[in-house]
Amino acid sequence: MTRRSPSPDQLPLRLVDGAEDDLERIIEARVAARAEADALRWRFRLVVIESVMMGSLIIAAGFALDQPTGLVLRGAGLVAAGGFLTGLILIALSAVTSRLLARWRRRS
């Protein structure tokens, strides 16, 4: 595709030499920040889904084995809460590790 030359009445949009490189760097930084935020959101969703599934499996197994309702609900709540907390800890540890690795790469 050929590039059309601008009209003589129009000023060229060249603010700085190498503006394309600056623009590319800005776009890449924004895309990276958005991807990191999306990844964190998806990890959190997966932890929530996993916790709900584990709790519901405990409830289903408890009722299938004719266990007392209070005992089943307490066990399901403990398992779901434990899974949720460990998932949050893993998300936090992975975030801290990635930041430390990024800082270490910048120093090297």
N, CA, C and O atoms as CSV, one atom per row, in Angstrom:
chain,resi,resn,atom,element,x,y,z
A,1,MET,N,N,0.843,-1.168,0.000
A,1,MET,CA,C,0.000,0.000,0.000
A,1,MET,C,C,0.895,1.241,0.000
A,1,MET,O,O,1.802,1.351,0.826
A,2,THR,N,N,0.656,2.134,-0.881
A,2,THR,CA,C,1.479,3.336,-0.963
A,2,THR,C,C,0.982,4.373,0.028
A,2,THR,O,O,-0.205,4.451,0.346
A,3,ARG,N,N,1.907,5.145,0.491
A,3,ARG,CA,C,1.582,6.176,1.465
A,3,ARG,C,C,1.348,7.491,0.734
A,3,ARG,O,O,2.166,7.936,-0.071
A,4,ARG,N,N,0.238,8.078,1.033
A,4,ARG,CA,C,-0.116,9.339,0.402
A,4,ARG,C,C,0.613,10.486,1.087
A,4,ARG,O,O,0.713,10.516,2.314
A,5,SER,N,N,1.107,11.403,0.322
A,5,SER,CA,C,1.796,12.540,0.931
A,5,SER,C,C,0.757,13.518,1.482
A,5,SER,O,O,-0.325,13.663,0.914
A,6,PRO,N,N,1.087,14.184,2.581
A,6,PRO,CA,C,0.120,15.117,3.172
A,6,PRO,C,C,-0.074,16.340,2.292
A,6,PRO,O,O,0.746,16.671,1.436
A,7,SER,N,N,-1.172,16.978,2.539
A,7,SER,CA,C,-1.474,18.207,1.814
A,7,SER,C,C,-0.445,19.276,2.184
A,7,SER,O,O,0.050,19.286,3.311
A,8,PRO,N,N,-0.118,20.171,1.258
A,8,PRO,CA,C,0.835,21.232,1.581
A,8,PRO,C,C,0.330,22.165,2.682
A,8,PRO,O,O,1.121,22.836,3.346
A,9,ASP,N,N,-0.985,22.202,2.871
A,9,ASP,CA,C,-1.553,23.052,3.922
A,9,ASP,C,C,-1.471,22.408,5.306
A,9,ASP,O,O,-1.671,23.069,6.325
A,10,GLN,N,N,-1.176,21.118,5.326
A,10,GLN,CA,C,-1.162,20.380,6.601
A,10,GLN,C,C,0.264,20.303,7.135
A,10,GLN,O,O,1.202,20.010,6.394
A,11,LEU,N,N,0.413,20.568,8.424
A,11,LEU,CA,C,1.726,20.479,9.047
A,11,LEU,C,C,2.060,19.015,9.318
A,11,LEU,O,O,1.184,18.238,9.701
A,12,PRO,N,N,3.296,18.643,9.127
A,12,PRO,CA,C,3.666,17.256,9.426
A,12,PRO,C,C,3.647,17.020,10.944
A,12,PRO,O,O,3.974,17.910,11.728
A,13,LEU,N,N,3.261,15.818,11.332
A,13,LEU,CA,C,3.164,15.485,12.755
A,13,LEU,C,C,4.464,14.826,13.208
A,13,LEU,O,O,4.518,13.620,13.449
A,14,ARG,N,N,5.479,15.622,13.315
A,14,ARG,CA,C,6.763,15.135,13.813
A,14,ARG,C,C,7.169,16.041,14.960
A,14,ARG,O,O,7.757,17.105,14.767
A,15,LEU,N,N,6.839,15.589,16.151
A,15,LEU,CA,C,7.126,16.409,17.320
A,15,LEU,C,C,8.580,16.285,17.741
A,15,LEU,O,O,9.226,17.266,18.109
A,16,VAL,N,N,9.078,15.063,17.681
A,16,VAL,CA,C,10.440,14.790,18.114
A,16,VAL,C,C,11.013,13.735,17.181
A,16,VAL,O,O,10.284,12.893,16.659
A,17,ASP,N,N,12.310,13.786,16.977
A,17,ASP,CA,C,12.927,12.705,16.206
A,17,ASP,C,C,12.824,11.421,17.007
A,17,ASP,O,O,13.105,11.411,18.206
A,18,GLY,N,N,12.432,10.360,16.370
A,18,GLY,CA,C,12.274,9.082,17.060
A,18,GLY,C,C,10.973,8.996,17.834
A,18,GLY,O,O,10.874,8.226,18.790
A,19,ALA,N,N,9.972,9.772,17.442
A,19,ALA,CA,C,8.696,9.768,18.158
A,19,ALA,C,C,8.003,8.424,18.024
A,19,ALA,O,O,7.267,8.009,18.919
A,20,GLU,N,N,8.235,7.739,16.906
A,20,GLU,CA,C,7.622,6.430,16.719
A,20,GLU,C,C,8.133,5.443,17.760
A,20,GLU,O,O,7.370,4.623,18.271
A,21,ASP,N,N,9.411,5.520,18.073
A,21,ASP,CA,C,9.972,4.629,19.091
A,21,ASP,C,C,9.392,4.939,20.473
A,21,ASP,O,O,9.098,4.029,21.247
A,22,ASP,N,N,9.234,6.215,20.770
A,22,ASP,CA,C,8.642,6.601,22.057
A,22,ASP,C,C,7.198,6.122,22.158
A,22,ASP,O,O,6.777,5.589,23.185
A,23,LEU,N,N,6.456,6.318,21.088
A,23,LEU,CA,C,5.066,5.879,21.061
A,23,LEU,C,C,4.977,4.369,21.219
A,23,LEU,O,O,4.130,3.868,21.959
A,24,GLU,N,N,5.836,3.653,20.536
A,24,GLU,CA,C,5.854,2.187,20.652
A,24,GLU,C,C,6.159,1.749,22.081
A,24,GLU,O,O,5.536,0.818,22.591
A,25,ARG,N,N,7.104,2.410,22.721
A,25,ARG,CA,C,7.467,2.083,24.099
A,25,ARG,C,C,6.297,2.353,25.052
A,25,ARG,O,O,6.040,1.562,25.959
A,26,ILE,N,N,5.593,3.467,24.848
A,26,ILE,CA,C,4.441,3.804,25.687
A,26,ILE,C,C,3.332,2.773,25.512
A,26,ILE,O,O,2.728,2.329,26.488
A,27,ILE,N,N,3.068,2.397,24.264
A,27,ILE,CA,C,2.024,1.408,23.996
A,27,ILE,C,C,2.379,0.065,24.629
A,27,ILE,O,O,1.523,-0.574,25.240
A,28,GLU,N,N,3.621,-0.365,24.489
A,28,GLU,CA,C,4.042,-1.633,25.081
A,28,GLU,C,C,3.921,-1.617,26.598
A,28,GLU,O,O,3.536,-2.622,27.196
A,29,ALA,N,N,4.242,-0.499,27.223
A,29,ALA,CA,C,4.120,-0.404,28.673
A,29,ALA,C,C,2.662,-0.486,29.105
A,29,ALA,O,O,2.346,-1.143,30.097
A,30,ARG,N,N,1.769,0.176,28.370
A,30,ARG,CA,C,0.341,0.116,28.713
A,30,ARG,C,C,-0.217,-1.280,28.515
A,30,ARG,O,O,-1.000,-1.753,29.339
A,31,VAL,N,N,0.169,-1.945,27.444
A,31,VAL,CA,C,-0.305,-3.309,27.188
A,31,VAL,C,C,0.209,-4.255,28.262
A,31,VAL,O,O,-0.529,-5.130,28.716
A,32,ALA,N,N,1.448,-4.097,28.671
A,32,ALA,CA,C,1.999,-4.957,29.710
A,32,ALA,C,C,1.287,-4.749,31.043
A,32,ALA,O,O,1.015,-5.714,31.757
A,33,ALA,N,N,0.985,-3.503,31.380
A,33,ALA,CA,C,0.286,-3.233,32.639
A,33,ALA,C,C,-1.124,-3.809,32.608
A,33,ALA,O,O,-1.597,-4.357,33.603
A,34,ARG,N,N,-1.790,-3.686,31.472
A,34,ARG,CA,C,-3.150,-4.232,31.364
A,34,ARG,C,C,-3.143,-5.753,31.412
A,34,ARG,O,O,-4.016,-6.358,32.034
A,35,ALA,N,N,-2.166,-6.377,30.760
A,35,ALA,CA,C,-2.068,-7.835,30.779
A,35,ALA,C,C,-1.788,-8.342,32.189
A,35,ALA,O,O,-2.313,-9.379,32.595
A,36,GLU,N,N,-0.964,-7.615,32.932
A,36,GLU,CA,C,-0.671,-8.017,34.308
A,36,GLU,C,C,-1.916,-7.909,35.185
A,36,GLU,O,O,-2.164,-8.778,36.022
A,37,ALA,N,N,-2.693,-6.853,34.998
A,37,ALA,CA,C,-3.928,-6.702,35.767
A,37,ALA,C,C,-4.940,-7.785,35.402
A,37,ALA,O,O,-5.615,-8.324,36.279
A,38,ASP,N,N,-5.049,-8.104,34.111
A,38,ASP,CA,C,-5.951,-9.170,33.692
A,38,ASP,C,C,-5.520,-10.518,34.248
A,38,ASP,O,O,-6.358,-11.319,34.662
A,39,ALA,N,N,-4.225,-10.770,34.259
A,39,ALA,CA,C,-3.732,-12.040,34.794
A,39,ALA,C,C,-4.054,-12.163,36.280
A,39,ALA,O,O,-4.432,-13.238,36.746
A,40,LEU,N,N,-3.909,-11.086,37.016
A,40,LEU,CA,C,-4.237,-11.107,38.446
A,40,LEU,C,C,-5.727,-11.366,38.657
A,40,LEU,O,O,-6.111,-12.131,39.542
A,41,ARG,N,N,-6.557,-10.731,37.846
A,41,ARG,CA,C,-8.004,-10.945,37.938
A,41,ARG,C,C,-8.377,-12.394,37.651
A,41,ARG,O,O,-9.209,-12.976,38.347
A,42,TRP,N,N,-7.757,-12.976,36.619
A,42,TRP,CA,C,-8.058,-14.371,36.290
A,42,TRP,C,C,-7.572,-15.325,37.361
A,42,TRP,O,O,-8.248,-16.309,37.660
A,43,ARG,N,N,-6.422,-15.058,37.943
A,43,ARG,CA,C,-5.942,-15.917,39.043
A,43,ARG,C,C,-6.910,-15.875,40.211
A,43,ARG,O,O,-7.215,-16.907,40.809
A,44,PHE,N,N,-7.392,-14.686,40.534
A,44,PHE,CA,C,-8.343,-14.561,41.635
A,44,PHE,C,C,-9.630,-15.310,41.319
A,44,PHE,O,O,-10.175,-15.986,42.191
A,45,ARG,N,N,-10.123,-15.205,40.096
A,45,ARG,CA,C,-11.330,-15.937,39.701
A,45,ARG,C,C,-11.133,-17.437,39.836
A,45,ARG,O,O,-12.020,-18.145,40.314
A,46,LEU,N,N,-9.977,-17.919,39.418
A,46,LEU,CA,C,-9.711,-19.352,39.521
A,46,LEU,C,C,-9.666,-19.815,40.972
A,46,LEU,O,O,-10.144,-20.905,41.286
A,47,VAL,N,N,-9.105,-19.013,41.848
A,47,VAL,CA,C,-9.064,-19.364,43.264
A,47,VAL,C,C,-10.475,-19.425,43.837
A,47,VAL,O,O,-10.796,-20.338,44.597
A,48,VAL,N,N,-11.313,-18.465,43.479
A,48,VAL,CA,C,-12.701,-18.462,43.967
A,48,VAL,C,C,-13.451,-19.684,43.448
A,48,VAL,O,O,-14.159,-20.345,44.208
A,49,ILE,N,N,-13.302,-19.987,42.170
A,49,ILE,CA,C,-13.988,-21.144,41.590
A,49,ILE,C,C,-13.516,-22.435,42.249
A,49,ILE,O,O,-14.323,-23.313,42.557
A,50,GLU,N,N,-12.215,-22.549,42.465
A,50,GLU,CA,C,-11.665,-23.745,43.113
A,50,GLU,C,C,-12.201,-23.897,44.534
A,50,GLU,O,O,-12.525,-25.006,44.959
A,51,SER,N,N,-12.295,-22.806,45.259
A,51,SER,CA,C,-12.793,-22.867,46.633
A,51,SER,C,C,-14.255,-23.297,46.673
A,51,SER,O,O,-14.645,-24.116,47.506
A,52,VAL,N,N,-15.050,-22.749,45.782
A,52,VAL,CA,C,-16.467,-23.122,45.733
A,52,VAL,C,C,-16.621,-24.591,45.347
A,52,VAL,O,O,-17.450,-25.304,45.912
A,53,MET,N,N,-15.834,-25.029,44.399
A,53,MET,CA,C,-15.927,-26.431,43.972
A,53,MET,C,C,-15.517,-27.381,45.091
A,53,MET,O,O,-16.172,-28.401,45.303
A,54,MET,N,N,-14.449,-27.062,45.806
A,54,MET,CA,C,-14.032,-27.935,46.907
A,54,MET,C,C,-15.087,-27.978,48.006
A,54,MET,O,O,-15.387,-29.046,48.540
A,55,GLY,N,N,-15.649,-26.823,48.344
A,55,GLY,CA,C,-16.697,-26.787,49.352
A,55,GLY,C,C,-17.923,-27.580,48.935
A,55,GLY,O,O,-18.500,-28.310,49.742
A,56,SER,N,N,-18.322,-27.439,47.674
A,56,SER,CA,C,-19.507,-28.173,47.206
A,56,SER,C,C,-19.243,-29.674,47.128
A,56,SER,O,O,-20.154,-30.470,47.356
A,57,LEU,N,N,-18.026,-30.069,46.815
A,57,LEU,CA,C,-17.706,-31.502,46.817
A,57,LEU,C,C,-17.760,-32.078,48.224
A,57,LEU,O,O,-18.214,-33.207,48.412
A,58,ILE,N,N,-17.307,-31.324,49.205
A,58,ILE,CA,C,-17.381,-31.788,50.594
A,58,ILE,C,C,-18.846,-31.911,51.018
A,58,ILE,O,O,-19.223,-32.874,51.685
A,59,ILE,N,N,-19.661,-30.945,50.633
A,59,ILE,CA,C,-21.093,-31.003,50.972
A,59,ILE,C,C,-21.739,-32.221,50.312
A,59,ILE,O,O,-22.491,-32.950,50.958
A,60,ALA,N,N,-21.450,-32.443,49.032
A,60,ALA,CA,C,-22.038,-33.577,48.326
A,60,ALA,C,C,-21.588,-34.898,48.941
A,60,ALA,O,O,-22.395,-35.812,49.111
A,61,ALA,N,N,-20.309,-35.003,49.273
A,61,ALA,CA,C,-19.813,-36.244,49.868
A,61,ALA,C,C,-20.404,-36.455,51.260
A,61,ALA,O,O,-20.751,-37.581,51.618
A,62,GLY,N,N,-20.522,-35.395,52.041
A,62,GLY,CA,C,-21.090,-35.515,53.386
A,62,GLY,C,C,-22.542,-35.945,53.366
A,62,GLY,O,O,-22.958,-36.784,54.164
A,63,PHE,N,N,-23.309,-35.377,52.461
A,63,PHE,CA,C,-24.722,-35.762,52.369
A,63,PHE,C,C,-24.872,-37.164,51.785
A,63,PHE,O,O,-25.780,-37.902,52.167
A,64,ALA,N,N,-23.981,-37.535,50.855
A,64,ALA,CA,C,-24.042,-38.889,50.288
A,64,ALA,C,C,-23.709,-39.949,51.335
A,64,ALA,O,O,-24.200,-41.075,51.254
A,65,LEU,N,N,-22.886,-39.601,52.307
A,65,LEU,CA,C,-22.507,-40.547,53.367
A,65,LEU,C,C,-23.389,-40.421,54.605
A,65,LEU,O,O,-23.097,-41.023,55.639
A,66,ASP,N,N,-24.466,-39.642,54.506
A,66,ASP,CA,C,-25.430,-39.453,55.600
A,66,ASP,C,C,-24.772,-38.955,56.884
A,66,ASP,O,O,-25.020,-39.483,57.968
A,67,GLN,N,N,-23.937,-37.938,56.746
A,67,GLN,CA,C,-23.293,-37.316,57.905
A,67,GLN,C,C,-24.204,-36.205,58.437
A,67,GLN,O,O,-25.069,-35.713,57.712
A,68,PRO,N,N,-24.015,-35.812,59.692
A,68,PRO,CA,C,-24.828,-34.719,60.251
A,68,PRO,C,C,-24.610,-33.414,59.468
A,68,PRO,O,O,-23.492,-33.115,59.049
A,69,THR,N,N,-25.673,-32.656,59.278
A,69,THR,CA,C,-25.628,-31.450,58.451
A,69,THR,C,C,-24.657,-30.408,58.987
A,69,THR,O,O,-23.908,-29.809,58.215
A,70,GLY,N,N,-24.657,-30.186,60.278
A,70,GLY,CA,C,-23.756,-29.195,60.869
A,70,GLY,C,C,-22.301,-29.555,60.653
A,70,GLY,O,O,-21.474,-28.693,60.357
A,71,LEU,N,N,-21.995,-30.830,60.803
A,71,LEU,CA,C,-20.622,-31.300,60.612
A,71,LEU,C,C,-20.201,-31.141,59.152
A,71,LEU,O,O,-19.071,-30.742,58.870
A,72,VAL,N,N,-21.100,-31.448,58.235
A,72,VAL,CA,C,-20.795,-31.328,56.805
A,72,VAL,C,C,-20.579,-29.872,56.418
A,72,VAL,O,O,-19.622,-29.553,55.713
A,73,LEU,N,N,-21.453,-28.997,56.870
A,73,LEU,CA,C,-21.328,-27.579,56.517
A,73,LEU,C,C,-20.073,-26.956,57.123
A,73,LEU,O,O,-19.401,-26.151,56.478
A,74,ARG,N,N,-19.762,-27.331,58.358
A,74,ARG,CA,C,-18.540,-26.809,58.982
A,74,ARG,C,C,-17.303,-27.293,58.236
A,74,ARG,O,O,-16.379,-26.519,57.986
A,75,GLY,N,N,-17.287,-28.572,57.882
A,75,GLY,CA,C,-16.152,-29.109,57.130
A,75,GLY,C,C,-16.010,-28.468,55.765
A,75,GLY,O,O,-14.902,-28.155,55.330
A,76,ALA,N,N,-17.135,-28.271,55.090
A,76,ALA,CA,C,-17.089,-27.635,53.771
A,76,ALA,C,C,-16.607,-26.193,53.877
A,76,ALA,O,O,-15.831,-25.728,53.042
A,77,GLY,N,N,-17.064,-25.495,54.896
A,77,GLY,CA,C,-16.617,-24.113,55.093
A,77,GLY,C,C,-15.135,-24.024,55.389
A,77,GLY,O,O,-14.441,-23.146,54.875
A,78,LEU,N,N,-14.647,-24.942,56.224
A,78,LEU,CA,C,-13.213,-24.950,56.542
A,78,LEU,C,C,-12.364,-25.267,55.316
A,78,LEU,O,O,-11.337,-24.630,55.082
A,79,VAL,N,N,-12.794,-26.247,54.541
A,79,VAL,CA,C,-12.030,-26.607,53.343
A,79,VAL,C,C,-12.046,-25.463,52.335
A,79,VAL,O,O,-11.009,-25.128,51.761
A,80,ALA,N,N,-13.215,-24.861,52.115
A,80,ALA,CA,C,-13.311,-23.750,51.158
A,80,ALA,C,C,-12.486,-22.552,51.625
A,80,ALA,O,O,-11.785,-21.931,50.827
A,81,ALA,N,N,-12.568,-22.230,52.911
A,81,ALA,CA,C,-11.789,-21.097,53.435
A,81,ALA,C,C,-10.295,-21.380,53.355
A,81,ALA,O,O,-9.513,-20.495,53.007
A,82,GLY,N,N,-9.898,-22.597,53.672
A,82,GLY,CA,C,-8.486,-22.953,53.581
A,82,GLY,C,C,-7.972,-22.885,52.157
A,82,GLY,O,O,-6.873,-22.386,51.912
A,83,GLY,N,N,-8.760,-23.383,51.216
A,83,GLY,CA,C,-8.358,-23.308,49.812
A,83,GLY,C,C,-8.277,-21.875,49.317
A,83,GLY,O,O,-7.376,-21.524,48.555
A,84,PHE,N,N,-9.218,-21.048,49.750
A,84,PHE,CA,C,-9.222,-19.648,49.343
A,84,PHE,C,C,-8.004,-18.916,49.903
A,84,PHE,O,O,-7.343,-18.168,49.182
A,85,LEU,N,N,-7.709,-19.127,51.178
A,85,LEU,CA,C,-6.562,-18.440,51.783
A,85,LEU,C,C,-5.241,-18.892,51.175
A,85,LEU,O,O,-4.371,-18.063,50.909
A,86,THR,N,N,-5.079,-20.191,50.951
A,86,THR,CA,C,-3.830,-20.649,50.333
A,86,THR,C,C,-3.712,-20.138,48.901
A,86,THR,O,O,-2.610,-19.832,48.445
A,87,GLY,N,N,-4.827,-20.041,48.191
A,87,GLY,CA,C,-4.778,-19.475,46.840
A,87,GLY,C,C,-4.363,-18.017,46.851
A,87,GLY,O,O,-3.569,-17.587,46.014
A,88,LEU,N,N,-4.900,-17.247,47.804
A,88,LEU,CA,C,-4.503,-15.840,47.913
A,88,LEU,C,C,-3.030,-15.704,48.281
A,88,LEU,O,O,-2.338,-14.816,47.785
A,89,ILE,N,N,-2.559,-16.585,49.150
A,89,ILE,CA,C,-1.137,-16.551,49.514
A,89,ILE,C,C,-0.271,-16.861,48.300
A,89,ILE,O,O,0.758,-16.217,48.093
A,90,LEU,N,N,-0.676,-17.838,47.498
A,90,LEU,CA,C,0.094,-18.166,46.298
A,90,LEU,C,C,0.087,-17.024,45.284
A,90,LEU,O,O,1.104,-16.763,44.641
A,91,ILE,N,N,-1.042,-16.349,45.137
A,91,ILE,CA,C,-1.105,-15.199,44.231
A,91,ILE,C,C,-0.155,-14.099,44.721
A,91,ILE,O,O,0.584,-13.511,43.932
A,92,ALA,N,N,-0.183,-13.832,46.013
A,92,ALA,CA,C,0.696,-12.793,46.572
A,92,ALA,C,C,2.166,-13.166,46.412
A,92,ALA,O,O,2.989,-12.323,46.056
A,93,LEU,N,N,2.495,-14.432,46.676
A,93,LEU,CA,C,3.886,-14.859,46.537
A,93,LEU,C,C,4.359,-14.791,45.088
A,93,LEU,O,O,5.506,-14.424,44.833
A,94,SER,N,N,3.501,-15.136,44.141
A,94,SER,CA,C,3.908,-15.048,42.738
A,94,SER,C,C,4.095,-13.593,42.311
A,94,SER,O,O,4.991,-13.291,41.523
A,95,ALA,N,N,3.257,-12.688,42.826
A,95,ALA,CA,C,3.419,-11.265,42.501
A,95,ALA,C,C,4.724,-10.718,43.077
A,95,ALA,O,O,5.449,-9.989,42.399
A,96,VAL,N,N,5.019,-11.066,44.315
A,96,VAL,CA,C,6.258,-10.598,44.942
A,96,VAL,C,C,7.469,-11.158,44.213
A,96,VAL,O,O,8.444,-10.443,43.986
A,97,THR,N,N,7.413,-12.431,43.847
A,97,THR,CA,C,8.530,-13.048,43.148
A,97,THR,C,C,8.755,-12.412,41.781
A,97,THR,O,O,9.899,-12.179,41.390
A,98,SER,N,N,7.684,-12.131,41.054
A,98,SER,CA,C,7.858,-11.511,39.733
A,98,SER,C,C,8.436,-10.106,39.855
A,98,SER,O,O,9.246,-9.697,39.023
A,99,ARG,N,N,8.031,-9.366,40.876
A,99,ARG,CA,C,8.606,-8.026,41.064
A,99,ARG,C,C,10.071,-8.086,41.452
A,99,ARG,O,O,10.875,-7.273,40.997
A,100,LEU,N,N,10.420,-9.056,42.300
A,100,LEU,CA,C,11.825,-9.209,42.677
A,100,LEU,C,C,12.680,-9.618,41.474
A,100,LEU,O,O,13.793,-9.121,41.303
A,101,LEU,N,N,12.161,-10.520,40.645
A,101,LEU,CA,C,12.902,-10.921,39.456
A,101,LEU,C,C,13.056,-9.764,38.473
A,101,LEU,O,O,14.109,-9.611,37.855
A,102,ALA,N,N,12.017,-8.954,38.326
A,102,ALA,CA,C,12.110,-7.792,37.434
A,102,ALA,C,C,13.151,-6.801,37.944
A,102,ALA,O,O,13.922,-6.245,37.161
A,103,ARG,N,N,13.171,-6.582,39.245
A,103,ARG,CA,C,14.162,-5.669,39.830
A,103,ARG,C,C,15.571,-6.226,39.662
A,103,ARG,O,O,16.512,-5.481,39.389
A,104,TRP,N,N,15.713,-7.549,39.829
A,104,TRP,CA,C,17.012,-8.186,39.709
A,104,TRP,C,C,17.503,-8.124,38.263
A,104,TRP,O,O,18.698,-7.952,38.026
A,105,ARG,N,N,16.593,-8.263,37.292
A,105,ARG,CA,C,16.983,-8.181,35.878
A,105,ARG,C,C,17.407,-6.771,35.521
A,105,ARG,O,O,18.316,-6.594,34.710
A,106,ARG,N,N,16.773,-5.758,36.105
A,106,ARG,CA,C,17.160,-4.383,35.810
A,106,ARG,C,C,18.551,-4.071,36.344
A,106,ARG,O,O,19.295,-3.301,35.735
A,107,ARG,N,N,18.899,-4.658,37.466
A,107,ARG,CA,C,20.222,-4.418,38.042
A,107,ARG,C,C,21.324,-5.110,37.233
A,107,ARG,O,O,22.444,-4.611,37.132
A,108,SER,N,N,20.987,-6.251,36.669
A,108,SER,CA,C,22.013,-7.022,35.935
A,108,SER,C,C,22.308,-6.472,34.579
A,108,SER,O,O,23.144,-7.018,33.859
